[in-house]
Amino acid sequence: MRVALSSFIIIVFVNMIVLHADENSGNKYVTTVNQLLNLEPDENQIYKVDNYSFSKDAADFILLEGQVYFLKPIDGRVIGAIFIGKGSMTLLPPTQIEKDQFYRYMESENNQFEFESMLMFFADDTETELKNGAQSIKQDIDLKVKRVLNNAIEKISDEDKMFFKTPIVRFLLENAKNSYFFSLLKGSLRVPSEVYSFEISPYRNEEIVFGKLKESLFQTVDIINQFHKEEDYKLTSRPAFEQMDPLKITHTTLKCSLDYGLELYAQATIEIIPNVDSEWMYVELYKELEVDSAHWSDGSKAILFKGEENPLIWIKGQSPFTKSKKQTLTIFYHGDLILTEYIELGGSYQEFIFNRSESNWYPRLNTREEKSTFDISFIYPERFKLVCVGTQILSENVDDKIHSRWMVNKPIRNASFNIGRFTEYNITDERVVPITIMMCEDWHRGMWSSKGSEMEKQVGEDVTNSLVFFEHMFGTTDIERFYVTEIPSGHGTAYPGLIHLAWSTFQNTDRYGYDRIFRAHEVAHHWWGISVDFESYHDQWISEGLSEFSALWYFQAVSTDKGLYFEMLEKYKEWIFENRKFLFKDGVEAGPVWLGYRTNTSETMGDYGLIVYKKTAWIWHMLRTIMINLQNMNEDPFSAMMRDLFQTYKGKQPSTADIQKVVEKHIGMPMDWFFQQWIYGTDLPECKFAYKTEDVGNGKYQVSFRVKTENVSNDFEMYVPIKIDFGNDQFARLRIHVKGKNDVIKLPLLPLEPEEIIFNEFNGVLAEVEEEDWEDL
């Protein structure tokens, strides 16, 4: 083992020399991207159009007047054109959710907007379509046409990074004829300078995407609409997600060396099984890492390309990639993955160590479908401590360097590690697996806020107790060892058996519960997100919302002040209702939980955390309240449902529909209304209620409720828990079913006259509630 790992360092440097001798001669990727970057209008392919219309699935285009300039062919093939003139596009999304999202973002009821230029790329029959509806003309190409073309191309490319929009490069490298169509549209009714895109891509599960370009790495897009092709909705309103990755990486072997400055030198061997036939494939690697060379399993040199600060590595198959036929590739790379900075704290400089990419530090697909087993080796200076996902099978000191090896025998999506000057705090508790807390004490010396007492123990207590709580409530996971590491960032991340926690939670434990919930949330991911996965981004609320609710549930269980749980829910509710409300107007309304990461755009910043985490935690709380026995406060049915949910889908990827089936099984009634309102909808009820009491004789009292609900649909419904206080420590609890925007409910006759009635006890419904006098409502 010592000989093999030591020689590894020599191999890395030798291959660095080989790469610099290679000028990418004969690399088709480089040739293709250069051709795309330098596209020009073809002076022999200019067409005049007049009120010509054509359709691309859900989009109808009308070229009212102007000229279409086809671009010069690439490899004898016309794959692009630019239109300049007056045009319009009408988008008709196939689902109500997407229609609502279009209106929410575009503030347009007719789903139409105008444009003055449109750049098109296509692998379909668009060339023939356009020529059939246009008239060929002869004219010079003026500078305006070239300027508009170049400006449009700059939106989807980066010459310095040798990047061009990935699907366009892909269909050219594959020489594919398929349904791909992409357009950039400039000059809308809203703001003429805004640029929108419409795309149909057979490489994506939801093929249709409409969005607005934003300034970012490679001009990424604010996705406004994303959905399947029209034909997919003929059988079901929510088509299933299918495997769309061009390849699978089934096993990854990593041999990594970190020098005294913590620069990374790595060798990654990946076993590739293509899902399609193709000449080229691509994987991702952190953009700052540099690829030195690569070879196939027989030692032959691999042809690949990774641009500077470009995360994509394009790989040409040893022979053309053939579906299901494995090829094994070894890639050598290096770079400044670990950033070291010295920051002055309390009059002295402390060393802060940042892992700049927790999960993209090795070649990978970086998609939902990706899962691989791992064999990971490290060599690093003995002054540091390092922990990785997997089971550690080697740790030895050789010439003042630590050699360690970690194995992951069950496929996982993300592999991570952390390195630093940690102090280890080991927890041995017979109730849970061994736990190690890794804290960097130097980071907390001289901080603006004094460090709490024995923070490693406070963090360890929450990790241990939440593990115990979740195992009791849901069942056991497959984790055999647990590591918790501190990172100099403001977030937390969970990997199998390893969680990274922000430095702030090692600084102090706040009295309101945020720190304890934050720690437990990352622990809970080992049940929700790791053990129980989810089908698509639409279903990510299963992971994040359930982890957030589980953390709240844990916090309520261990807190000495049980009211803090409801105070936290109240705070979440305040954030949800006040989201983007300004002095004179409201901002863009938040989207539904169903949109997942798409809730977050440049105009709806922060919505992913607010909607997919906090609103969804509220949704689970509402289900808990619906299922509680109000007579004796027994929660066994809800606990049984949560355990069934985990046991049924452990090791699987459930969809939202799967979750609904389990909920209905345990509640005992259809829950379409609930999921439609809270997962697929955006209603946030604002309730005004009033009640009156009448003495109807024979010692009986009739209580009537009047409930007015605003900001909801006409068929909105909710089950609201109420507490009837008769005084003298006598009370009763009921649950009333409120329907529509205006409802009147009569309670069963009561044996005593109520002194007070609490509406929406336990915050049973995510709603703002205000009591009114009967006569005023």
C-alpha positions in Angstrom: 0.0 0.0 0.0 2.8 2.5 0.8 4.6 1.8 -2.4 1.4 2.2 -4.5 0.3 5.5 -2.9 3.8 7.0 -3.1 4.2 6.2 -6.7 0.8 7.8 -7.4 2.3 11.2 -6.8 4.9 10.6 -9.5 2.2 9.4 -12.0 0.4 12.7 -11.5 3.4 14.9 -12.4 4.4 12.7 -15.4 1.0 13.0 -16.9 1.0 16.8 -16.4 4.0 16.9 -18.7 2.2 14.8 -21.3 -0.8 17.2 -21.4 1.2 20.3 -22.0 2.7 18.7 -25.1 -0.8 18.1 -26.5 -2.3 21.1 -28.2 -5.7 19.4 -28.7 -4.9 18.6 -32.3 -7.8 16.8 -33.9 -10.2 17.6 -31.0 -13.6 17.8 -32.6 -15.1 19.6 -29.6 -12.6 22.5 -30.0 -13.3 22.6 -33.7 -17.1 22.6 -33.2 -17.1 25.3 -30.6 -14.8 27.5 -32.6 -17.2 27.1 -35.6 -20.2 28.0 -33.4 -18.4 31.0 -31.9 -17.6 32.3 -35.4 -20.9 31.8 -37.1 -21.9 34.3 -39.7 -25.0 35.0 -41.8 -24.9 33.3 -45.2 -25.3 36.0 -47.9 -26.8 33.3 -50.2 -29.5 32.3 -47.7 -31.6 35.4 -47.0 -35.4 35.2 -46.9 -38.2 37.8 -46.6 -41.1 36.8 -44.4 -44.6 38.4 -44.2 -47.1 37.3 -41.6 -45.7 33.8 -41.5 -46.6 31.5 -38.5 -45.2 28.3 -37.3 -45.5 26.2 -34.1 -43.1 24.5 -31.8 -45.2 22.3 -29.4 -46.7 24.8 -26.9 -45.3 27.9 -28.6 -46.8 29.7 -31.7 -44.6 32.1 -33.5 -45.7 34.7 -36.0 -43.0 36.5 -38.1 -45.1 39.6 -39.0 -42.5 41.2 -41.2 -38.7 41.1 -41.6 -35.9 38.9 -42.9 -34.6 35.5 -41.9 -30.8 35.1 -42.3 -29.7 31.5 -42.3 -26.3 30.9 -40.8 -23.4 29.4 -42.7 -23.4 25.6 -42.5 -21.3 23.6 -40.0 -20.0 20.4 -41.6 -22.3 20.9 -44.5 -25.4 21.3 -42.3 -27.5 24.4 -41.6 -28.3 24.5 -37.9 -29.2 28.1 -37.3 -30.8 31.3 -38.4 -31.5 34.8 -37.2 -34.8 36.8 -37.7 -34.8 40.6 -37.6 -38.1 42.5 -37.8 -41.4 42.3 -36.0 -42.6 39.1 -34.5 -44.6 37.6 -31.7 -44.7 34.5 -29.6 -47.7 33.0 -27.8 -47.0 30.3 -25.2 -49.8 28.0 -24.1 -48.6 25.9 -21.1 -50.4 22.6 -20.8 -51.0 22.6 -17.0 -52.7 25.1 -14.7 -49.6 25.3 -12.6 -47.5 26.4 -15.5 -50.2 28.8 -16.8 -50.3 30.4 -13.3 -46.5 30.6 -13.2 -46.5 32.4 -16.6 -48.9 35.0 -15.4 -47.2 35.3 -12.0 -43.9 36.1 -13.7 -44.9 37.9 -17.0 -48.0 39.7 -15.7 -49.7 38.9 -19.0 -53.1 37.2 -19.5 -52.8 36.6 -23.2 -49.5 34.7 -22.9 -48.2 36.7 -25.8 -45.2 39.1 -26.2 -43.5 40.7 -29.1 -39.8 40.6 -30.2 -37.6 42.4 -32.7 -35.0 39.7 -33.2 -34.9 35.9 -32.8 -31.8 33.7 -32.9 -32.6 30.1 -33.7 -30.6 26.8 -33.5 -32.3 23.6 -34.6 -31.7 19.9 -35.2 -35.2 19.4 -36.6 -36.9 20.6 -39.9 -37.0 24.3 -39.0 -34.9 25.2 -42.0 -37.4 23.6 -44.4 -40.4 25.1 -42.5 -39.0 28.6 -42.7 -38.0 28.4 -46.4 -41.5 27.1 -47.3 -43.1 30.2 -45.8 -40.6 32.8 -47.0 -39.3 34.4 -50.2 -35.6 34.2 -51.1 -34.1 37.6 -51.7 -30.7 39.1 -52.6 -29.3 41.8 -50.5 -26.2 42.8 -48.7 -25.7 41.8 -45.0 -25.3 45.1 -43.1 -23.4 45.6 -39.8 -26.6 45.6 -37.8 -27.4 42.0 -38.7 -23.9 40.9 -37.7 -24.1 42.9 -34.5 -27.4 41.4 -33.5 -26.1 37.9 -34.3 -22.9 38.4 -32.3 -24.7 39.9 -29.3 -27.1 36.9 -29.3 -24.4 34.3 -29.5 -22.6 36.0 -26.6 -25.6 35.2 -24.5 -25.1 31.5 -24.8 -21.4 31.2 -25.0 -18.0 32.2 -23.5 -15.1 32.3 -25.8 -12.5 32.5 -23.0 -13.9 29.3 -21.4 -14.5 27.6 -24.7 -18.1 27.2 -23.8 -21.2 27.1 -26.1 -24.7 26.0 -25.1 -24.3 22.3 -24.3 -27.3 20.7 -26.2 -26.2 22.5 -29.4 -22.7 21.2 -29.1 -24.0 17.8 -28.3 -26.3 17.4 -31.3 -23.4 18.6 -33.6 -20.9 16.2 -32.1 -23.4 13.4 -32.4 -24.5 14.5 -35.8 -28.0 14.0 -34.5 -31.3 14.8 -36.3 -33.9 15.2 -33.6 -36.5 17.5 -32.1 -34.0 20.1 -30.7 -35.0 23.7 -31.1 -33.7 26.8 -29.3 -34.5 30.4 -29.7 -33.4 33.7 -28.1 -36.1 36.5 -28.3 -35.1 40.1 -27.7 -37.5 43.0 -27.3 -40.6 42.1 -25.3 -43.7 44.1 -24.4 -42.4 44.4 -20.9 -38.8 45.7 -21.2 -37.2 45.9 -24.7 -33.8 45.1 -23.4 -34.8 41.8 -21.8 -33.9 38.5 -23.6 -36.1 35.4 -23.3 -35.4 31.9 -24.5 -37.6 29.1 -25.7 -36.2 25.6 -26.0 -37.4 22.1 -26.9 -34.7 19.5 -25.9 -35.0 15.8 -26.2 -32.0 15.6 -23.8 -34.2 16.9 -20.9 -37.0 15.0 -19.1 -39.3 18.1 -19.3 -38.5 19.0 -22.8 -40.0 22.5 -23.0 -38.4 25.4 -21.2 -39.3 29.1 -21.4 -37.1 31.5 -19.5 -35.4 34.9 -19.1 -31.7 35.1 -19.4 -29.9 36.5 -16.4 -26.3 37.7 -15.9 -24.4 34.8 -14.4 -21.9 32.1 -15.3 -22.6 31.2 -18.9 -25.7 33.4 -18.9 -28.0 31.0 -17.0 -31.8 31.3 -17.2 -34.6 32.2 -14.9 -36.9 29.3 -15.7 -40.5 30.7 -16.0 -42.0 27.5 -17.5 -40.8 24.0 -17.8 -43.0 21.1 -18.9 -43.3 17.9 -21.0 -44.2 17.8 -24.7 -47.9 18.1 -25.5 -48.3 14.4 -26.4 -47.1 13.3 -23.0 -50.1 14.9 -21.3 -52.7 12.8 -23.3 -52.6 10.0 -20.8 -51.9 11.7 -17.6 -51.8 15.2 -16.2 -48.4 14.5 -14.5 -46.1 12.4 -16.7 -43.5 10.3 -14.9 -39.9 11.2 -14.9 -37.6 8.9 -16.9 -33.8 8.3 -16.9 -32.3 10.9 -19.2 -28.6 10.9 -18.4 -26.5 10.0 -21.5 -24.4 7.7 -19.3 -24.0 6.1 -15.9 -20.9 6.2 -13.7 -21.2 3.0 -11.7 -17.9 3.1 -9.8 -15.4 5.8 -9.0 -11.9 5.3 -7.7 -10.2 8.4 -6.5 -6.5 8.8 -5.5 -5.9 12.2 -4.1 -2.8 13.9 -2.8 -2.9 17.3 -0.9 0.5 19.0 -0.6 1.7 21.2 2.3 -0.2 24.1 0.7 -3.3 21.9 0.3 -3.2 22.0 -3.5 -5.0 18.9 -4.9 -3.4 16.4 -7.2 -5.9 13.7 -8.1 -6.4 10.6 -10.3 -10.0 9.6 -10.9 -11.0 6.3 -12.6 -14.6 6.2 -13.6 -16.5 3.2 -15.0 -18.8 4.6 -17.7 -21.9 2.7 -19.0 -23.6 4.7 -21.8 -27.4 5.0 -21.9 -27.2 6.0 -25.6 -25.0 5.5 -28.6 -22.8 8.5 -29.1 -19.3 9.5 -30.1 -18.9 12.1 -27.3 -20.0 12.4 -23.7 -19.4 14.9 -21.0 -19.0 15.0 -17.2 -18.5 17.8 -14.7 -15.6 18.9 -12.5 -15.2 22.0 -10.4 -14.4 24.8 -12.8 -11.1 25.8 -11.1 -9.6 22.4 -11.4 -7.3 21.7 -14.4 -7.3 18.4 -16.3 -3.7 17.2 -17.1 -4.4 14.1 -19.1 -6.5 11.0 -19.4 -6.2 7.4 -20.6 -8.5 4.4 -21.1 -8.1 1.1 -19.3 -5.8 -0.3 -22.0 -3.4 2.6 -21.5 -4.4 4.4 -24.8 -4.6 8.2 -24.5 -8.1 9.7 -24.3 -9.2 12.7 -26.3 -11.0 15.2 -24.1 -11.4 18.9 -23.4 -12.0 21.1 -20.4 -11.9 24.9 -20.9 -10.4 27.1 -18.3 -12.9 27.8 -15.5 -15.4 25.6 -17.5 -16.9 22.8 -15.4 -17.6 20.5 -18.4 -15.2 17.8 -19.5 -16.1 16.6 -23.0 -14.9 13.0 -23.7 -14.5 11.2 -27.0 -15.2 7.5 -26.6 -12.3 5.1 -27.0 -14.5 3.7 -29.7 -17.9 5.3 -30.1 -19.9 5.0 -26.9 -22.3 2.1 -27.3 -25.4 1.7 -25.2 -24.7 -0.5 -22.1 -21.1 -1.2 -23.1 -18.7 -0.2 -20.3 -15.6 1.9 -20.8 -13.2 2.8 -18.1 -11.5 6.2 -18.1 -8.8 7.6 -15.8 -8.4 11.3 -15.6 -5.5 13.2 -13.9 -6.2 16.7 -12.6 -5.0 19.2 -10.1 -5.8 22.7 -8.7 -6.7 24.9 -5.8 -9.7 23.1 -4.5 -8.8 23.9 -0.9 -8.5 27.6 -0.2 -6.5 28.7 2.8 -6.8 32.3 4.1 -5.4 33.9 7.2 -7.9 36.2 8.9 -7.1 38.5 11.9 -9.1 37.6 15.0 -8.5 39.2 18.3 -5.1 40.5 17.4 -3.8 37.3 15.9 -4.1 35.6 12.5 -6.1 32.4 12.3 -6.0 29.9 9.4 -9.3 29.4 7.7 -9.6 26.4 5.3 -12.4 26.4 2.7 -13.3 23.4 0.5 -14.5 25.4 -2.6 -16.6 22.5 -3.9 -17.9 20.0 -1.5 -19.3 17.6 -4.1 -17.9 18.6 -7.5 -14.3 17.8 -6.8 -14.3 14.6 -8.8 -15.6 13.9 -12.4 -19.3 13.3 -12.2 -22.6 13.8 -13.9 -24.1 16.1 -11.2 -27.6 15.0 -11.9 -30.4 13.5 -9.9 -30.1 10.1 -11.5 -26.4 9.7 -10.8 -25.3 7.1 -8.2 -21.9 5.4 -7.8 -19.9 3.4 -5.5 -16.5 4.8 -4.4 -13.0 3.9 -3.4 -11.3 7.0 -2.2 -7.6 7.4 -1.1 -5.9 10.5 0.3 -2.4 11.5 1.2 -2.2 14.7 3.2 0.1 16.5 5.8 -0.1 15.0 9.3 -0.9 18.5 10.8 -4.4 18.2 9.3 -7.3 15.9 10.0 -9.5 14.6 7.2 -12.8 12.8 7.1 -14.7 11.4 4.1 -17.9 9.6 3.2 -17.7 5.8 3.5 -16.0 3.4 5.8 -12.4 4.1 6.6 -10.3 1.0 5.9 -6.8 2.5 6.2 -5.1 5.3 8.2 -1.4 5.3 8.7 1.4 7.8 9.0 4.2 7.5 6.4 7.0 10.1 6.4 4.9 12.7 8.2 2.0 12.3 5.8 -1.3 10.5 6.5 -2.4 7.8 4.1 -6.1 7.1 4.4 -8.7 5.1 2.3 -12.4 5.2 2.4 -14.9 2.7 0.8 -18.5 3.3 -0.2 -20.0 -0.1 -1.3 -23.6 1.1 -1.7 -24.2 3.6 -4.6 -24.6 7.2 -3.5 -25.2 10.4 -5.4 -22.7 12.7 -3.7 -19.3 12.1 -2.1 -17.7 14.7 0.0 -14.8 15.2 2.4 -13.4 17.9 4.8 -10.0 18.7 5.9 -8.7 21.1 8.6 -7.1 21.7 11.9 -9.8 19.9 13.8 -10.2 18.9 17.4 -12.1 15.6 17.6 -14.8 14.9 20.1 -15.9 11.2 20.1 -19.3 10.2 21.4 -19.9 6.6 22.4 -23.6 6.1 23.2 -25.1 2.6 23.1 -28.3 4.1 21.6 -26.7 5.2 18.4 -23.7 4.5 16.1 -20.3 6.0 17.0 -20.2 9.8 16.4 -17.2 12.1 15.9 -17.6 15.9 16.1 -14.7 17.7 14.3 -14.4 21.3 15.4 -11.8 23.9 14.6 -11.3 25.7 17.9 -8.9 28.3 16.4 -11.8 29.8 14.4 -13.6 30.9 17.5 -10.8 32.7 19.3 -11.3 36.4 19.3 -14.7 36.3 17.5 -17.0 39.3 17.9 -19.3 37.0 19.8 -18.0 35.0 22.7 -17.8 31.3 22.1 -20.4 29.2 24.0 -19.3 26.7 26.6 -18.0 23.4 25.2 -19.7 23.9 21.9 -18.5 20.5 20.6 -20.6 18.9 23.3 -23.6 21.1 22.6 -23.5 20.2 18.9 -22.8 16.5 19.8 -25.8 16.5 22.1 -28.2 17.6 19.4 -26.7 15.2 16.8 -26.9 12.3 19.3 -30.4 13.0 20.6 -31.8 13.7 17.1 -30.4 10.4 15.9 -32.1 8.7 18.8 -35.4 10.5 18.2 -35.5 9.8 14.4 -34.6 6.2 14.8 -37.4 5.8 17.3 -40.0 7.7 15.2 -39.0 6.4 11.7 -36.8 3.3 12.0 -33.1 2.6 11.4 -30.9 3.7 8.5 -27.9 1.9 7.1 -25.4 4.4 8.6 -22.7 2.7 10.6 -20.6 5.7 11.6 -21.4 9.4 11.9 -19.0 12.4 11.4 -19.9 16.0 11.9 -17.5 18.6 10.6 -17.3 22.4 11.0 -17.1 24.5 7.8 -16.3 28.3 7.6 -19.6 28.9 5.7 -23.2 29.7 6.5 -24.8 26.5 5.4 -25.1 22.9 6.2 -25.0 19.8 4.0 -25.7 16.2 4.6 -23.9 13.2 2.9 -24.2 9.5 4.0 -22.6 9.4 7.4 -21.1 12.9 7.1 -22.6 16.3 7.7 -21.0 19.7 7.3 -22.3 22.4 9.7 -21.7 26.2 9.6 -19.1 27.6 11.9 -21.9 29.8 13.6 -23.6 26.8 15.1 -20.3 26.0 16.8 -20.1 29.5 18.1 -23.1 29.5 20.3 -26.6 27.9 20.7 -29.3 30.5 20.4 -32.1 30.4 22.9 -34.9 30.4 20.3 -34.1 27.0 18.7 -32.6 27.9 15.3 -29.3 26.2 16.0 -30.8 23.0 17.3 -33.2 22.8 14.4 -30.4 23.5 12.0 -28.3 20.7 13.3 -31.2 18.2 13.5 -32.3 19.1 9.9 -29.0 17.9 8.5 -29.2 14.7 10.6 -32.8 14.1 9.4 -31.6 14.0 5.8 -30.3 10.5 6.6 -33.9 9.5 6.7 -35.4 12.0 4.2 -33.2 12.6 1.1 -30.6 9.9 1.6 -32.5 6.8 2.8 -35.8 7.9 1.2 -34.9 9.7 -2.0 -37.4 11.5 -4.3 -38.3 11.2 -7.9 -37.7 14.6 -9.4 -37.2 18.3 -8.4 -41.0 18.5 -8.1 -40.8 16.1 -5.2 -37.8 17.7 -3.4 -40.2 18.9 -0.7 -40.2 15.2 0.5 -36.5 15.6 1.4 -36.2 19.2 2.5 -39.6 19.7 4.0 -39.7 16.5 5.9 -36.2 17.1 7.2 -37.2 20.6 8.4 -40.4 19.3 10.0 -38.5 16.4 11.6 -36.1 18.9 13.1 -38.9 21.0 14.5 -40.6 17.8 15.9 -37.3 16.9 17.5 -36.9 20.4 18.9 -40.4 20.2 20.5 -39.6 16.8 22.0 -36.4 17.8 23.7 -37.2 21.5 24.6 -38.0 22.3 28.1 -40.3 25.1 26.8 -42.8 23.4 24.5 -44.1 26.7 23.4 -41.0 27.4 21.4 -42.1 24.9 18.8 -45.2 27.0 18.1 -43.2 30.2 18.3 -41.0 28.9 15.5 -44.0 27.9 13.4 -45.4 31.4 14.0 -42.1 32.9 12.8 -42.1 30.7 9.7 -45.7 31.8 9.0 -44.8 35.5 9.3 -42.0 35.0 6.7 -44.3 33.2 4.4 -47.1 35.7 4.5 -44.8 38.8 4.4 -42.7 37.5 1.5 -41.9 40.4 -0.8 -44.7 42.7 0.5 -43.7 46.2 -0.1 -45.1 49.6 1.1 -47.1 50.4 -2.0 -47.3 47.1 -3.9 -46.6 43.4 -3.7 -43.6 41.7 -5.4 -43.8 38.6 -7.6 -46.0 36.1 -5.8 -44.2 32.9 -4.6 -44.8 29.8 -6.6 -46.1 26.4 -5.3 -44.1 23.8 -3.5 -44.4 21.7 -6.7 -41.9 24.0 -8.5 -39.0 22.9 -6.3 -35.8 24.8 -7.1 -37.8 26.8 -9.7 -39.4 28.8 -6.9 -36.0 30.6 -6.7 -35.4 33.2 -9.5 -33.7 36.5 -9.7 -37.1 38.1 -8.9 -38.0 35.6 -6.2 -34.7 35.3 -4.3 -34.9 33.1 -1.2 -38.1 31.4 -2.1 -36.5 27.9 -2.4 -35.7 27.9 1.4 -38.9 29.7 2.3 -41.3 27.5 0.3 -39.6 24.1 -0.1 -38.2 24.1 3.5 -40.4 26.2 5.7 -43.8 26.1 4.0 -43.5 22.4 3.6 -42.6 21.9 7.2 -45.8 23.7 7.9 -47.7 21.3 5.6 -46.4 18.4 7.6 -47.4 20.1 10.8 -50.9 20.6 9.3 -51.1 16.8 8.5 -50.0 16.1 12.1 -52.8 18.4 13.4 -55.4 16.8 11.2 -54.5 13.4 12.5 -54.2 14.1 16.3 -57.0 12.8 18.5 -58.3 16.0 20.1 -59.9 14.2 23.0 -56.8 12.6 24.4 -54.1 14.3 22.3 -52.9 10.9 21.1 -50.6 11.1 18.0 -50.1 7.4 17.3 -51.8 7.5 13.9 -49.5 10.3 12.7 -46.4 8.5 14.1 -47.5 5.3 12.4 -47.9 7.1 9.1 -44.4 8.6 9.4 -42.9 5.3 10.1 -44.8 3.6 7.3 -43.6 6.4 4.9 -40.0 5.7 5.8 -40.2 1.9 5.8 -42.2 1.8 2.5 -39.8 4.0 0.6 -36.5 3.3 2.2 -34.0 2.9 -0.7 -36.6 4.2 -3.2 -37.5 7.4 -5.0 -41.1 8.2 -4.2 -43.1 10.9 -6.0 -45.6 13.3 -4.5 -48.3 11.0 -5.7 -46.7 8.2 -3.7 -46.6 10.3 -0.6 -50.3 11.2 -1.0 -51.2 7.5 -1.2 -49.6 6.8 2.2 -51.2 9.9 3.7 -54.6 8.8 2.5 -54.1 5.3 3.8 -53.6 6.6 7.3 -56.0 9.5 7.4 -58.7 7.3 5.8 -60.1 9.8 3.3 -59.2 11.2 -0.1 -56.6 14.1 0.2 -56.7 15.5 -3.3 -58.0 18.8 -1.9 -55.2 19.1 0.5 -52.4 18.4 -2.0 -54.0 20.6 -4.6 -54.1 23.5 -2.2 -50.8 23.1 -0.4 -48.4 21.4 -2.9 -49.7 22.3 -6.3 -51.4 25.6 -5.3 -50.4 28.9 -3.7 -53.4 29.8 -1.6 -52.5 31.4 1.7 -55.8 31.8 3.7 -56.5 35.0 5.6 -59.4 34.2 7.9 -61.8 36.4 9.8 -64.1 34.6 12.1 -66.9 35.3 14.5 -69.1 33.2 16.7 -72.3 33.7 18.7 -73.8 31.6 21.5 -77.5 31.0 22.0 -79.3 29.5 25.0 -81.7 26.9 23.4 -83.1 25.7 26.7 -82.8 22.4 28.7 -79.3 23.5 29.7 -78.0 23.4 26.1 -76.2 26.1 24.1 -75.8 26.5 20.4 -72.6 28.0 19.0 -72.5 29.2 15.5 -69.3 30.1 13.6 -69.1 32.5 10.6 -65.8 32.3 8.7 -64.7 34.6 5.9 -61.6 33.4 4.1 -59.7 35.6 1.6 -56.8 35.0 -0.8 -58.1 31.5 -1.6 -60.0 29.7 -4.4 -63.8 29.3 -4.2 -63.5 25.6 -3.3 -60.8 26.0 -0.6 -61.4 23.9 2.5 -59.7 23.3 5.8 -60.1 21.4 9.0 -59.7 23.9 11.8 -59.1 22.7 15.4 -60.9 24.8 18.0 -60.8 24.9 21.8 -64.0 25.7 23.8 -63.2 27.0 27.3 -66.1 26.8 29.8 -64.1 28.1 32.7 -63.2 26.3 35.9 -60.6 24.3 34.0 -63.3 22.8 31.9 -62.9 22.7 28.1 -63.6 20.7 25.0 -61.8 20.4 21.6 -63.4 20.0 18.2 -62.4 20.1 14.6 -64.6 22.1 12.2 -64.6 21.7 8.4 -64.6 25.1 6.7 -65.4 25.3 3.0 -65.2 28.1 0.5 -64.7 31.8 1.0 -67.8 32.2 3.3 -69.1 29.5 5.5 -71.3 29.2 8.5 -70.9 26.2 10.8 -73.0 25.2 13.8 -71.4 23.2 16.5 -73.1 20.3 18.3 -75.1 21.5 21.2 -72.9 22.2 24.2 -73.8 21.5 27.9 -72.2 24.7 29.2 -71.9 28.3 27.9 -68.4 29.0 26.6 -66.4 31.7 28.1 -63.9 31.7 25.2 -63.4 29.9 22.0 -59.9 29.6 20.4 -60.0 29.3 16.6 -57.2 27.5 14.9 -55.6 26.0 18.0 -52.1 24.6 17.7 -51.7 26.6 14.5 -53.6 23.8 12.8 -53.8 25.6 9.5 -51.3 27.9 7.9 -53.5 30.9 8.0 -53.6 34.4 9.3 -56.6 34.6 11.7 -58.5 37.6 13.0 -61.5 37.5 15.3 -64.4 39.9 14.6 -67.8 40.7 16.2 -70.7 38.7 14.8 -72.5 41.8 13.6 -69.4 43.1 11.8 -68.6 40.0 9.8 
